Amino acid sequence: MEKHINRSGERAKVIRYADDFVVLVNKEEEIAKKMEAIKMFLRPRGLELNLEKTKIKHTDYEMNGGIGTNFLGF
């Protein structure tokens, strides 16, 4: 999945555990490209993102209203 995601636009960092993952990008404009790449990767495998659980957040604690990113309870 990481190789597929990184074919589009800038390089992203993917952190995964089982069926959960976080994608980190440096520029906001990369988000749409990465989301589409993820959907294209999952589709032929009969999978799709759960858009109710999918969140797009800024990782800067201050800019994110004092709320950090929770991934697997951390």
CHARMM-style PDB file with segment names, atoms N, HN, CA, C and O in Angstrom:
ATOM      1  N   MET     1       0.823  -1.179   0.000  1.00  0.00      PROA
ATOM      2  CA  MET     1       0.000   0.000   0.000  1.00  0.00      PROA
ATOM      3  C   MET     1       0.874   1.252   0.000  1.00  0.00      PROA
ATOM      4  O   MET     1       0.587   2.210  -0.718  1.00  0.00      PROA
ATOM      5  N   GLU     2       1.936   1.247   0.800  1.00  0.00      PROA
ATOM      6  HN  GLU     2       2.170   0.469   1.383  1.00  0.00      PROA
ATOM      7  CA  GLU     2       2.788   2.434   0.888  1.00  0.00      PROA
ATOM      8  C   GLU     2       3.408   2.777  -0.466  1.00  0.00      PROA
ATOM      9  O   GLU     2       3.472   3.949  -0.835  1.00  0.00      PROA
ATOM     10  N   LYS     3       3.864   1.770  -1.207  1.00  0.00      PROA
ATOM     11  HN  LYS     3       3.813   0.817  -0.907  1.00  0.00      PROA
ATOM     12  CA  LYS     3       4.447   2.017  -2.532  1.00  0.00      PROA
ATOM     13  C   LYS     3       3.409   2.621  -3.463  1.00  0.00      PROA
ATOM     14  O   LYS     3       3.710   3.550  -4.213  1.00  0.00      PROA
ATOM     15  N   HSD     4       2.201   2.103  -3.419  1.00  0.00      PROA
ATOM     16  HN  HSD     4       1.957   1.349  -2.810  1.00  0.00      PROA
ATOM     17  CA  HSD     4       1.126   2.621  -4.274  1.00  0.00      PROA
ATOM     18  C   HSD     4       0.802   4.078  -3.923  1.00  0.00      PROA
ATOM     19  O   HSD     4       0.645   4.914  -4.813  1.00  0.00      PROA
ATOM     20  N   ILE     5       0.704   4.375  -2.638  1.00  0.00      PROA
ATOM     21  HN  ILE     5       0.831   3.697  -1.915  1.00  0.00      PROA
ATOM     22  CA  ILE     5       0.401   5.736  -2.183  1.00  0.00      PROA
ATOM     23  C   ILE     5       1.487   6.707  -2.635  1.00  0.00      PROA
ATOM     24  O   ILE     5       1.188   7.833  -3.031  1.00  0.00      PROA
ATOM     25  N   ASN     6       2.731   6.280  -2.578  1.00  0.00      PROA
ATOM     26  HN  ASN     6       2.974   5.365  -2.256  1.00  0.00      PROA
ATOM     27  CA  ASN     6       3.842   7.178  -2.884  1.00  0.00      PROA
ATOM     28  C   ASN     6       4.101   7.359  -4.376  1.00  0.00      PROA
ATOM     29  O   ASN     6       4.985   8.127  -4.758  1.00  0.00      PROA
ATOM     30  N   ARG     7       3.347   6.668  -5.223  1.00  0.00      PROA
ATOM     31  HN  ARG     7       2.629   6.044  -4.913  1.00  0.00      PROA
ATOM     32  CA  ARG     7       3.459   6.903  -6.668  1.00  0.00      PROA
ATOM     33  C   ARG     7       2.820   8.227  -7.058  1.00  0.00      PROA
ATOM     34  O   ARG     7       3.150   8.804  -8.094  1.00  0.00      PROA
ATOM     35  N   SER     8       1.898   8.707  -6.218  1.00  0.00      PROA
ATOM     36  HN  SER     8       1.630   8.238  -5.376  1.00  0.00      PROA
ATOM     37  CA  SER     8       1.209   9.965  -6.546  1.00  0.00      PROA
ATOM     38  C   SER     8       1.729  11.084  -5.656  1.00  0.00      PROA
ATOM     39  O   SER     8       1.617  11.010  -4.432  1.00  0.00      PROA
ATOM     40  N   GLY     9       2.295  12.111  -6.261  1.00  0.00      PROA
ATOM     41  HN  GLY     9       2.387  12.171  -7.255  1.00  0.00      PROA
ATOM     42  CA  GLY     9       2.732  13.284  -5.510  1.00  0.00      PROA
ATOM     43  C   GLY     9       3.935  13.036  -4.623  1.00  0.00      PROA
ATOM     44  O   GLY     9       4.762  12.163  -4.884  1.00  0.00      PROA
ATOM     45  N   GLU    10       4.007  13.830  -3.567  1.00  0.00      PROA
ATOM     46  HN  GLU    10       3.335  14.539  -3.355  1.00  0.00      PROA
ATOM     47  CA  GLU    10       5.126  13.754  -2.620  1.00  0.00      PROA
ATOM     48  C   GLU    10       5.096  12.467  -1.817  1.00  0.00      PROA
ATOM     49  O   GLU    10       4.060  11.813  -1.695  1.00  0.00      PROA
ATOM     50  N   ARG    11       6.230  12.124  -1.283  1.00  0.00      PROA
ATOM     51  HN  ARG    11       7.072  12.655  -1.382  1.00  0.00      PROA
ATOM     52  CA  ARG    11       6.355  10.927  -0.451  1.00  0.00      PROA
ATOM     53  C   ARG    11       5.600  11.139   0.857  1.00  0.00      PROA
ATOM     54  O   ARG    11       5.661  12.211   1.459  1.00  0.00      PROA
ATOM     55  N   ALA    12       4.892  10.105   1.283  1.00  0.00      PROA
ATOM     56  HN  ALA    12       4.843   9.234   0.794  1.00  0.00      PROA
ATOM     57  CA  ALA    12       4.149  10.129   2.540  1.00  0.00      PROA
ATOM     58  C   ALA    12       4.697   9.037   3.445  1.00  0.00      PROA
ATOM     59  O   ALA    12       5.290   8.068   2.971  1.00  0.00      PROA
ATOM     60  N   LYS    13       4.502   9.194   4.723  1.00  0.00      PROA
ATOM     61  HN  LYS    13       4.021   9.981   5.108  1.00  0.00      PROA
ATOM     62  CA  LYS    13       4.881   8.178   5.694  1.00  0.00      PROA
ATOM     63  C   LYS    13       3.607   7.448   6.102  1.00  0.00      PROA
ATOM     64  O   LYS    13       2.617   8.077   6.475  1.00  0.00      PROA
ATOM     65  N   VAL    14       3.634   6.127   6.029  1.00  0.00      PROA
ATOM     66  HN  VAL    14       4.438   5.616   5.726  1.00  0.00      PROA
ATOM     67  CA  VAL    14       2.479   5.321   6.404  1.00  0.00      PROA
ATOM     68  C   VAL    14       2.838   4.511   7.642  1.00  0.00      PROA
ATOM     69  O   VAL    14       3.837   3.792   7.667  1.00  0.00      PROA
ATOM     70  N   ILE    15       2.009   4.641   8.658  1.00  0.00      PROA
ATOM     71  HN  ILE    15       1.197   5.225   8.638  1.00  0.00      PROA
ATOM     72  CA  ILE    15       2.184   3.881   9.896  1.00  0.00      PROA
ATOM     73  C   ILE    15       0.995   2.926   9.973  1.00  0.00      PROA
ATOM     74  O   ILE    15      -0.154   3.368   9.963  1.00  0.00      PROA
ATOM     75  N   ARG    16       1.259   1.623  10.050  1.00  0.00      PROA
ATOM     76  HN  ARG    16       2.192   1.264  10.058  1.00  0.00      PROA
ATOM     77  CA  ARG    16       0.156   0.675  10.031  1.00  0.00      PROA
ATOM     78  C   ARG    16       0.268  -0.366  11.133  1.00  0.00      PROA
ATOM     79  O   ARG    16       1.350  -0.701  11.615  1.00  0.00      PROA
ATOM     80  N   TYR    17      -0.894  -0.853  11.503  1.00  0.00      PROA
ATOM     81  HN  TYR    17      -1.773  -0.580  11.112  1.00  0.00      PROA
ATOM     82  CA  TYR    17      -0.991  -1.950  12.444  1.00  0.00      PROA
ATOM     83  C   TYR    17      -2.277  -2.694  12.118  1.00  0.00      PROA
ATOM     84  O   TYR    17      -3.365  -2.127  12.211  1.00  0.00      PROA
ATOM     85  N   ALA    18      -2.159  -3.955  11.737  1.00  0.00      PROA
ATOM     86  HN  ALA    18      -1.275  -4.416  11.661  1.00  0.00      PROA
ATOM     87  CA  ALA    18      -3.305  -4.772  11.321  1.00  0.00      PROA
ATOM     88  C   ALA    18      -4.078  -4.036  10.228  1.00  0.00      PROA
ATOM     89  O   ALA    18      -3.511  -3.750   9.174  1.00  0.00      PROA
ATOM     90  N   ASP    19      -5.353  -3.723  10.449  1.00  0.00      PROA
ATOM     91  HN  ASP    19      -5.814  -3.956  11.306  1.00  0.00      PROA
ATOM     92  CA  ASP    19      -6.140  -3.042   9.411  1.00  0.00      PROA
ATOM     93  C   ASP    19      -6.289  -1.549   9.667  1.00  0.00      PROA
ATOM     94  O   ASP    19      -7.130  -0.895   9.050  1.00  0.00      PROA
ATOM     95  N   ASP    20      -5.485  -1.008  10.566  1.00  0.00      PROA
ATOM     96  HN  ASP    20      -4.802  -1.539  11.067  1.00  0.00      PROA
ATOM     97  CA  ASP    20      -5.502   0.422  10.865  1.00  0.00      PROA
ATOM     98  C   ASP    20      -4.233   1.066  10.320  1.00  0.00      PROA
ATOM     99  O   ASP    20      -3.172   0.443  10.300  1.00  0.00      PROA
ATOM    100  N   PHE    21      -4.348   2.317   9.880  1.00  0.00      PROA
ATOM    101  HN  PHE    21      -5.210   2.824   9.897  1.00  0.00      PROA
ATOM    102  CA  PHE    21      -3.157   3.007   9.400  1.00  0.00      PROA
ATOM    103  C   PHE    21      -3.332   4.518   9.499  1.00  0.00      PROA
ATOM    104  O   PHE    21      -4.448   5.035   9.544  1.00  0.00      PROA
ATOM    105  N   VAL    22      -2.198   5.205   9.531  1.00  0.00      PROA
ATOM    106  HN  VAL    22      -1.292   4.785   9.494  1.00  0.00      PROA
ATOM    107  CA  VAL    22      -2.131   6.663   9.519  1.00  0.00      PROA
ATOM    108  C   VAL    22      -1.210   7.034   8.370  1.00  0.00      PROA
ATOM    109  O   VAL    22      -0.155   6.425   8.189  1.00  0.00      PROA
ATOM    110  N   VAL    23      -1.609   8.036   7.593  1.00  0.00      PROA
ATOM    111  HN  VAL    23      -2.465   8.530   7.740  1.00  0.00      PROA
ATOM    112  CA  VAL    23      -0.774   8.533   6.500  1.00  0.00      PROA
ATOM    113  C   VAL    23      -0.394   9.967   6.839  1.00  0.00      PROA
ATOM    114  O   VAL    23      -1.262  10.809   7.065  1.00  0.00      PROA
ATOM    115  N   LEU    24       0.896  10.237   6.873  1.00  0.00      PROA
ATOM    116  HN  LEU    24       1.601   9.553   6.689  1.00  0.00      PROA
ATOM    117  CA  LEU    24       1.400  11.571   7.199  1.00  0.00      PROA
ATOM    118  C   LEU    24       1.971  12.215   5.937  1.00  0.00      PROA
ATOM    119  O   LEU    24       2.805  11.627   5.248  1.00  0.00      PROA
ATOM    120  N   VAL    25       1.509  13.428   5.647  1.00  0.00      PROA
ATOM    121  HN  VAL    25       0.832  13.906   6.206  1.00  0.00      PROA
ATOM    122  CA  VAL    25       2.017  14.186   4.498  1.00  0.00      PROA
ATOM    123  C   VAL    25       2.470  15.561   4.976  1.00  0.00      PROA
ATOM    124  O   VAL    25       2.026  16.043   6.018  1.00  0.00      PROA
ATOM    125  N   ASN    26       3.352  16.183   4.210  1.00  0.00      PROA
ATOM    126  HN  ASN    26       3.713  15.791   3.364  1.00  0.00      PROA
ATOM    127  CA  ASN    26       3.877  17.491   4.593  1.00  0.00      PROA
ATOM    128  C   ASN    26       3.021  18.657   4.137  1.00  0.00      PROA
ATOM    129  O   ASN    26       3.042  19.722   4.754  1.00  0.00      PROA
ATOM    130  N   LYS    27       2.271  18.467   3.068  1.00  0.00      PROA
ATOM    131  HN  LYS    27       2.254  17.601   2.567  1.00  0.00      PROA
ATOM    132  CA  LYS    27       1.504  19.579   2.507  1.00  0.00      PROA
ATOM    133  C   LYS    27       0.025  19.212   2.426  1.00  0.00      PROA
ATOM    134  O   LYS    27      -0.337  18.096   2.051  1.00  0.00      PROA
ATOM    135  N   GLU    28      -0.806  20.163   2.781  1.00  0.00      PROA
ATOM    136  HN  GLU    28      -0.512  21.069   3.085  1.00  0.00      PROA
ATOM    137  CA  GLU    28      -2.251  19.942   2.796  1.00  0.00      PROA
ATOM    138  C   GLU    28      -2.782  19.522   1.422  1.00  0.00      PROA
ATOM    139  O   GLU    28      -3.699  18.705   1.334  1.00  0.00      PROA
ATOM    140  N   GLU    29      -2.214  20.074   0.359  1.00  0.00      PROA
ATOM    141  HN  GLU    29      -1.470  20.738   0.430  1.00  0.00      PROA
ATOM    142  CA  GLU    29      -2.701  19.744  -0.972  1.00  0.00      PROA
ATOM    143  C   GLU    29      -2.425  18.293  -1.375  1.00  0.00      PROA
ATOM    144  O   GLU    29      -2.986  17.814  -2.360  1.00  0.00      PROA
ATOM    145  N   GLU    30      -1.582  17.597  -0.638  1.00  0.00      PROA
ATOM    146  HN  GLU    30      -1.126  17.987   0.163  1.00  0.00      PROA
ATOM    147  CA  GLU    30      -1.283  16.190  -0.910  1.00  0.00      PROA
ATOM    148  C   GLU    30      -2.375  15.258  -0.380  1.00  0.00      PROA
ATOM    149  O   GLU    30      -2.457  14.103  -0.799  1.00  0.00      PROA
ATOM    150  N   ILE    31      -3.198  15.741   0.523  1.00  0.00      PROA
ATOM    151  HN  ILE    31      -3.131  16.679   0.863  1.00  0.00      PROA
ATOM    152  CA  ILE    31      -4.193  14.888   1.169  1.00  0.00      PROA
ATOM    153  C   ILE    31      -5.144  14.261   0.154  1.00  0.00      PROA
ATOM    154  O   ILE    31      -5.374  13.052   0.199  1.00  0.00      PROA
ATOM    155  N   ALA    32      -5.694  15.049  -0.749  1.00  0.00      PROA
ATOM    156  HN  ALA    32      -5.506  16.030  -0.785  1.00  0.00      PROA
ATOM    157  CA  ALA    32      -6.642  14.526  -1.737  1.00  0.00      PROA
ATOM    158  C   ALA    32      -5.991  13.472  -2.633  1.00  0.00      PROA
ATOM    159  O   ALA    32      -6.616  12.464  -2.963  1.00  0.00      PROA
ATOM    160  N   LYS    33      -4.738  13.705  -3.025  1.00  0.00      PROA
ATOM    161  HN  LYS    33      -4.231  14.524  -2.757  1.00  0.00      PROA
ATOM    162  CA  LYS    33      -4.026  12.736  -3.861  1.00  0.00      PROA
ATOM    163  C   LYS    33      -3.856  11.413  -3.134  1.00  0.00      PROA
ATOM    164  O   LYS    33      -4.061  10.345  -3.710  1.00  0.00      PROA
ATOM    165  N   LYS    34      -3.480  11.491  -1.866  1.00  0.00      PROA
ATOM    166  HN  LYS    34      -3.313  12.358  -1.398  1.00  0.00      PROA
ATOM    167  CA  LYS    34      -3.245  10.268  -1.089  1.00  0.00      PROA
ATOM    168  C   LYS    34      -4.550   9.521  -0.824  1.00  0.00      PROA
ATOM    169  O   LYS    34      -4.582   8.292  -0.877  1.00  0.00      PROA
ATOM    170  N   MET    35      -5.626  10.256  -0.539  1.00  0.00      PROA
ATOM    171  HN  MET    35      -5.600  11.254  -0.495  1.00  0.00      PROA
ATOM    172  CA  MET    35      -6.924   9.610  -0.311  1.00  0.00      PROA
ATOM    173  C   MET    35      -7.359   8.851  -1.561  1.00  0.00      PROA
ATOM    174  O   MET    35      -7.831   7.718  -1.462  1.00  0.00      PROA
ATOM    175  N   GLU    36      -7.204   9.457  -2.726  1.00  0.00      PROA
ATOM    176  HN  GLU    36      -6.821  10.377  -2.806  1.00  0.00      PROA
ATOM    177  CA  GLU    36      -7.585   8.796  -3.970  1.00  0.00      PROA
ATOM    178  C   GLU    36      -6.704   7.574  -4.222  1.00  0.00      PROA
ATOM    179  O   GLU    36      -7.197   6.531  -4.653  1.00  0.00      PROA
ATOM    180  N   ALA    37      -5.407   7.697  -3.956  1.00  0.00      PROA
ATOM    181  HN  ALA    37      -5.006   8.544  -3.606  1.00  0.00      PROA
ATOM    182  CA  ALA    37      -4.489   6.562  -4.136  1.00  0.00      PROA
ATOM    183  C   ALA    37      -4.869   5.406  -3.211  1.00  0.00      PROA
ATOM    184  O   ALA    37      -4.803   4.246  -3.617  1.00  0.00      PROA
ATOM    185  N   ILE    38      -5.260   5.705  -1.988  1.00  0.00      PROA
ATOM    186  HN  ILE    38      -5.314   6.647  -1.657  1.00  0.00      PROA
ATOM    187  CA  ILE    38      -5.668   4.661  -1.040  1.00  0.00      PROA
ATOM    188  C   ILE    38      -6.926   3.963  -1.553  1.00  0.00      PROA
ATOM    189  O   ILE    38      -7.009   2.735  -1.542  1.00  0.00      PROA
ATOM    190  N   LYS    39      -7.907   4.755  -2.004  1.00  0.00      PROA
ATOM    191  HN  LYS    39      -7.839   5.752  -2.013  1.00  0.00      PROA
ATOM    192  CA  LYS    39      -9.150   4.173  -2.533  1.00  0.00      PROA
ATOM    193  C   LYS    39      -8.857   3.269  -3.730  1.00  0.00      PROA
ATOM    194  O   LYS    39      -9.423   2.182  -3.845  1.00  0.00      PROA
ATOM    195  N   MET    40      -7.969   3.724  -4.622  1.00  0.00      PROA
ATOM    196  HN  MET    40      -7.510   4.607  -4.529  1.00  0.00      PROA
ATOM    197  CA  MET    40      -7.620   2.925  -5.804  1.00  0.00      PROA
ATOM    198  C   MET    40      -6.887   1.646  -5.418  1.00  0.00      PROA
ATOM    199  O   MET    40      -7.036   0.624  -6.088  1.00  0.00      PROA
ATOM    200  N   PHE    41      -6.103   1.689  -4.355  1.00  0.00      PROA
ATOM    201  HN  PHE    41      -5.982   2.520  -3.811  1.00  0.00      PROA
ATOM    202  CA  PHE    41      -5.397   0.502  -3.879  1.00  0.00      PROA
ATOM    203  C   PHE    41      -6.384  -0.505  -3.272  1.00  0.00      PROA
ATOM    204  O   PHE    41      -6.271  -1.708  -3.510  1.00  0.00      PROA
ATOM    205  N   LEU    42      -7.334  -0.016  -2.500  1.00  0.00      PROA
ATOM    206  HN  LEU    42      -7.426   0.961  -2.307  1.00  0.00      PROA
ATOM    207  CA  LEU    42      -8.269  -0.894  -1.796  1.00  0.00      PROA
ATOM    208  C   LEU    42      -9.336  -1.495  -2.711  1.00  0.00      PROA
ATOM    209  O   LEU    42      -9.723  -2.649  -2.530  1.00  0.00      PROA
ATOM    210  N   ARG    43      -9.814  -0.726  -3.689  1.00  0.00      PROA
ATOM    211  HN  ARG    43      -9.499   0.212  -3.836  1.00  0.00      PROA
ATOM    212  CA  ARG    43     -10.944  -1.138  -4.534  1.00  0.00      PROA
ATOM    213  C   ARG    43     -10.782  -2.518  -5.167  1.00  0.00      PROA
ATOM    214  O   ARG    43     -11.693  -3.334  -5.027  1.00  0.00      PROA
ATOM    215  N   PRO    44      -9.675  -2.834  -5.860  1.00  0.00      PROA
ATOM    216  CA  PRO    44      -9.564  -4.156  -6.488  1.00  0.00      PROA
ATOM    217  C   PRO    44      -9.495  -5.302  -5.470  1.00  0.00      PROA
ATOM    218  O   PRO    44      -9.656  -6.467  -5.833  1.00  0.00      PROA
ATOM    219  N   ARG    45      -9.260  -4.977  -4.228  1.00  0.00      PROA
ATOM    220  HN  ARG    45      -9.129  -4.030  -3.933  1.00  0.00      PROA
ATOM    221  CA  ARG    45      -9.184  -5.986  -3.170  1.00  0.00      PROA
ATOM    222  C   ARG    45     -10.528  -6.169  -2.468  1.00  0.00      PROA
ATOM    223  O   ARG    45     -10.641  -6.921  -1.500  1.00  0.00      PROA
ATOM    224  N   GLY    46     -11.544  -5.467  -2.976  1.00  0.00      PROA
ATOM    225  HN  GLY    46     -11.451  -4.856  -3.763  1.00  0.00      PROA
ATOM    226  CA  GLY    46     -12.878  -5.566  -2.392  1.00  0.00      PROA
ATOM    227  C   GLY    46     -13.004  -4.823  -1.077  1.00  0.00      PROA
ATOM    228  O   GLY    46     -13.879  -5.134  -0.269  1.00  0.00      PROA
ATOM    229  N   LEU    47     -12.137  -3.839  -0.852  1.00  0.00      PROA
ATOM    230  HN  LEU    47     -11.426  -3.586  -1.508  1.00  0.00      PROA
ATOM    231  CA  LEU    47     -12.135  -3.075   0.404  1.00  0.00      PROA
ATOM    232  C   LEU    47     -12.427  -1.609   0.122  1.00  0.00      PROA
ATOM    233  O   LEU    47     -12.272  -1.138  -1.005  1.00  0.00      PROA
ATOM    234  N   GLU    48     -12.846  -0.904   1.145  1.00  0.00      PROA
ATOM    235  HN  GLU    48     -12.972  -1.287   2.061  1.00  0.00      PROA
ATOM    236  CA  GLU    48     -13.035   0.542   1.031  1.00  0.00      PROA
ATOM    237  C   GLU    48     -12.814   1.191   2.385  1.00  0.00      PROA
ATOM    238  O   GLU    48     -12.930   0.548   3.429  1.00  0.00      PROA
ATOM    239  N   LEU    49     -12.492   2.486   2.349  1.00  0.00      PROA
ATOM    240  HN  LEU    49     -12.398   3.008   1.502  1.00  0.00      PROA
ATOM    241  CA  LEU    49     -12.321   3.241   3.585  1.00  0.00      PROA
ATOM    242  C   LEU    49     -13.679   3.431   4.253  1.00  0.00      PROA
ATOM    243  O   LEU    49     -14.689   3.647   3.582  1.00  0.00      PROA
ATOM    244  N   ASN    50     -13.691   3.349   5.561  1.00  0.00      PROA
ATOM    245  HN  ASN    50     -12.871   3.173   6.106  1.00  0.00      PROA
ATOM    246  CA  ASN    50     -14.889   3.694   6.318  1.00  0.00      PROA
ATOM    247  C   ASN    50     -14.825   5.201   6.534  1.00  0.00      PROA
ATOM    248  O   ASN    50     -14.080   5.676   7.392  1.00  0.00      PROA
ATOM    249  N   LEU    51     -15.601   5.952   5.763  1.00  0.00      PROA
ATOM    250  HN  LEU    51     -16.207   5.567   5.067  1.00  0.00      PROA
ATOM    251  CA  LEU    51     -15.515   7.412   5.811  1.00  0.00      PROA
ATOM    252  C   LEU    51     -16.001   7.994   7.136  1.00  0.00      PROA
ATOM    253  O   LEU    51     -15.668   9.131   7.469  1.00  0.00      PROA
ATOM    254  N   GLU    52     -16.787   7.227   7.897  1.00  0.00      PROA
ATOM    255  HN  GLU    52     -17.058   6.303   7.627  1.00  0.00      PROA
ATOM    256  CA  GLU    52     -17.197   7.693   9.221  1.00  0.00      PROA
ATOM    257  C   GLU    52     -16.032   7.649  10.211  1.00  0.00      PROA
ATOM    258  O   GLU    52     -15.966   8.457  11.138  1.00  0.00      PROA
ATOM    259  N   LYS    53     -15.123   6.709  10.010  1.00  0.00      PROA
ATOM    260  HN  LYS    53     -15.177   6.053   9.257  1.00  0.00      PROA
ATOM    261  CA  LYS    53     -13.970   6.578  10.899  1.00  0.00      PROA
ATOM    262  C   LYS    53     -12.743   7.323  10.381  1.00  0.00      PROA
ATOM    263  O   LYS    53     -11.818   7.597  11.147  1.00  0.00      PROA
ATOM    264  N   THR    54     -12.724   7.653   9.097  1.00  0.00      PROA
ATOM    265  HN  THR    54     -13.475   7.431   8.475  1.00  0.00      PROA
ATOM    266  CA  THR    54     -11.578   8.321   8.501  1.00  0.00      PROA
ATOM    267  C   THR    54     -11.557   9.786   8.937  1.00  0.00      PROA
ATOM    268  O   THR    54     -12.554  10.499   8.817  1.00  0.00      PROA
ATOM    269  N   LYS    55     -10.406  10.217   9.443  1.00  0.00      PROA
ATOM    270  HN  LYS    55      -9.597   9.638   9.541  1.00  0.00      PROA
ATOM    271  CA  LYS    55     -10.270  11.593   9.920  1.00  0.00      PROA
ATOM    272  C   LYS    55      -9.055  12.243   9.275  1.00  0.00      PROA
ATOM    273  O   LYS    55      -8.018  11.608   9.077  1.00  0.00      PROA
ATOM    274  N   ILE    56      -9.205  13.508   8.955  1.00  0.00      PROA
ATOM    275  HN  ILE    56     -10.047  14.024   9.115  1.00  0.00      PROA
ATOM    276  CA  ILE    56      -8.076  14.294   8.450  1.00  0.00      PROA
ATOM    277  C   ILE    56      -7.813  15.357   9.501  1.00  0.00      PROA
ATOM    278  O   ILE    56      -8.689  16.162   9.820  1.00  0.00      PROA
ATOM    279  N   LYS    57      -6.585  15.353  10.042  1.00  0.00      PROA
ATOM    280  HN  LYS    57      -5.874  14.699   9.784  1.00  0.00      PROA
ATOM    281  CA  LYS    57      -6.245  16.265  11.134  1.00  0.00      PROA
ATOM    282  C   LYS    57      -4.881  16.884  10.889  1.00  0.00      PROA
ATOM    283  O   LYS    57      -4.028  16.311  10.210  1.00  0.00      PROA
ATOM    284  N   HSD    58      -4.698  18.051  11.450  1.00  0.00      PROA
ATOM    285  HN  HSD    58      -5.391  18.517  12.001  1.00  0.00      PROA
ATOM    286  CA  HSD    58      -3.381  18.679  11.467  1.00  0.00      PROA
ATOM    287  C   HSD    58      -2.655  18.111  12.680  1.00  0.00      PROA
ATOM    288  O   HSD    58      -3.238  18.030  13.761  1.00  0.00      PROA
ATOM    289  N   THR    59      -1.410  17.723  12.524  1.00  0.00      PROA
ATOM    290  HN  THR    59      -0.936  17.789  11.646  1.00  0.00      PROA
ATOM    291  CA  THR    59      -0.698  17.087  13.636  1.00  0.00      PROA
ATOM    292  C   THR    59      -0.118  18.074  14.633  1.00  0.00      PROA
ATOM    293  O   THR    59       0.378  17.668  15.684  1.00  0.00      PROA
ATOM    294  N   ASP    60      -0.170  19.368  14.324  1.00  0.00      PROA
ATOM    295  HN  ASP    60      -0.572  19.699  13.470  1.00  0.00      PROA
ATOM    296  CA  ASP    60       0.297  20.369  15.275  1.00  0.00      PROA
ATOM    297  C   ASP    60      -0.725  20.486  16.400  1.00  0.00      PROA
ATOM    298  O   ASP    60      -1.874  20.856  16.160  1.00  0.00      PROA
ATOM    299  N   TYR    61      -0.315  20.177  17.613  1.00  0.00      PROA
ATOM    300  HN  TYR    61       0.619  19.877  17.808  1.00  0.00      PROA
ATOM    301  CA  TYR    61      -1.204  20.153  18.787  1.00  0.00      PROA
ATOM    302  C   TYR    61      -1.934  21.476  18.958  1.00  0.00      PROA
ATOM    303  O   TYR    61      -3.135  21.491  19.228  1.00  0.00      PROA
ATOM    304  N   GLU    62      -1.226  22.579  18.804  1.00  0.00      PROA
ATOM    305  HN  GLU    62      -0.251  22.566  18.584  1.00  0.00      PROA
ATOM    306  CA  GLU    62      -1.834  23.903  18.987  1.00  0.00      PROA
ATOM    307  C   GLU    62      -2.842  24.203  17.868  1.00  0.00      PROA
ATOM    308  O   GLU    62      -3.936  24.700  18.134  1.00  0.00      PROA
ATOM    309  N   MET    63      -2.479  23.904  16.639  1.00  0.00      PROA
ATOM    310  HN  MET    63      -1.590  23.500  16.423  1.00  0.00      PROA
ATOM    311  CA  MET    63      -3.363  24.180  15.508  1.00  0.00      PROA
ATOM    312  C   MET    63      -4.574  23.249  15.492  1.00  0.00      PROA
ATOM    313  O   MET    63      -5.590  23.556  14.867  1.00  0.00      PROA
ATOM    314  N   ASN    64      -4.464  22.133  16.168  1.00  0.00      PROA
ATOM    315  HN  ASN    64      -3.639  21.884  16.676  1.00  0.00      PROA
ATOM    316  CA  ASN    64      -5.535  21.143  16.211  1.00  0.00      PROA
ATOM    317  C   ASN    64      -6.437  21.359  17.425  1.00  0.00      PROA
ATOM    318  O   ASN    64      -7.134  20.438  17.852  1.00  0.00      PROA
ATOM    319  N   GLY    65      -6.428  22.557  17.974  1.00  0.00      PROA
ATOM    320  HN  GLY    65      -5.862  23.305  17.626  1.00  0.00      PROA
ATOM    321  CA  GLY    65      -7.305  22.872  19.091  1.00  0.00      PROA
ATOM    322  C   GLY    65      -6.941  22.148  20.377  1.00  0.00      PROA
ATOM    323  O   GLY    65      -7.803  21.910  21.223  1.00  0.00      PROA
ATOM    324  N   GLY    66      -5.678  21.800  20.529  1.00  0.00      PROA
ATOM    325  HN  GLY    66      -4.977  21.993  19.842  1.00  0.00      PROA
ATOM    326  CA  GLY    66      -5.243  21.121  21.746  1.00  0.00      PROA
ATOM    327  C   GLY    66      -5.601  19.654  21.783  1.00  0.00      PROA
ATOM    328  O   GLY    66      -5.543  19.021  22.837  1.00  0.00      PROA
ATOM    329  N   ILE    67      -5.974  19.106  20.628  1.00  0.00      PROA
ATOM    330  HN  ILE    67      -6.021  19.621  19.772  1.00  0.00      PROA
ATOM    331  CA  ILE    67      -6.324  17.685  20.553  1.00  0.00      PROA
ATOM    332  C   ILE    67      -5.270  16.996  19.715  1.00  0.00      PROA
ATOM    333  O   ILE    67      -5.022  17.394  18.577  1.00  0.00      PROA
ATOM    334  N   GLY    68      -4.657  15.982  20.255  1.00  0.00      PROA
ATOM    335  HN  GLY    68      -4.858  15.658  21.179  1.00  0.00      PROA
ATOM    336  CA  GLY    68      -3.648  15.232  19.509  1.00  0.00      PROA
ATOM    337  C   GLY    68      -4.300  14.191  18.613  1.00  0.00      PROA
ATOM    338  O   GLY    68      -5.524  14.147  18.493  1.00  0.00      PROA
ATOM    339  N   THR    69      -3.498  13.369  17.995  1.00  0.00      PROA
ATOM    340  HN  THR    69      -2.503  13.405  18.092  1.00  0.00      PROA
ATOM    341  CA  THR    69      -3.987  12.298  17.152  1.00  0.00      PROA
ATOM    342  C   THR    69      -3.917  11.000  17.937  1.00  0.00      PROA
ATOM    343  O   THR    69      -2.854  10.635  18.440  1.00  0.00      PROA
ATOM    344  N   ASN    70      -5.031  10.306  18.045  1.00  0.00      PROA
ATOM    345  HN  ASN    70      -5.894  10.603  17.636  1.00  0.00      PROA
ATOM    346  CA  ASN    70      -5.083   9.036  18.754  1.00  0.00      PROA
ATOM    347  C   ASN    70      -4.993   7.906  17.737  1.00  0.00      PROA
ATOM    348  O   ASN    70      -5.869   7.760  16.885  1.00  0.00      PROA
ATOM    349  N   PHE    71      -3.939   7.111  17.828  1.00  0.00      PROA
ATOM    350  HN  PHE    71      -3.227   7.229  18.520  1.00  0.00      PROA
ATOM    351  CA  PHE    71      -3.799   5.936  16.966  1.00  0.00      PROA
ATOM    352  C   PHE    71      -3.575   4.731  17.855  1.00  0.00      PROA
ATOM    353  O   PHE    71      -2.540   4.613  18.510  1.00  0.00      PROA
ATOM    354  N   LEU    72      -4.541   3.846  17.874  1.00  0.00      PROA
ATOM    355  HN  LEU    72      -5.382   3.942  17.342  1.00  0.00      PROA
ATOM    356  CA  LEU    72      -4.491   2.624  18.678  1.00  0.00      PROA
ATOM    357  C   LEU    72      -4.333   2.930  20.167  1.00  0.00      PROA
ATOM    358  O   LEU    72      -3.654   2.199  20.888  1.00  0.00      PROA
ATOM    359  N   GLY    73      -4.959   4.003  20.617  1.00  0.00      PROA
ATOM    360  HN  GLY    73      -5.511   4.596  20.032  1.00  0.00      PROA
ATOM    361  CA  GLY    73      -4.947   4.341  22.037  1.00  0.00      PROA
ATOM    362  C   GLY    73      -3.745   5.141  22.491  1.00  0.00      PROA
ATOM    363  O   GLY    73      -3.588   5.395  23.685  1.00  0.00      PROA
ATOM    364  N   PHE    74      -2.883   5.548  21.551  1.00  0.00      PROA
ATOM    365  HN  PHE    74      -3.011   5.342  20.581  1.00  0.00      PROA
ATOM    366  CA  PHE    74      -1.692   6.326  21.915  1.00  0.00      PROA
ATOM    367  C   PHE    74      -1.747   7.684  21.258  1.00  0.00      PROA
ATOM    368  OT1 PHE    74      -0.837   8.494  21.437  1.00  0.00      PROA
TER     369      PHE     74
END
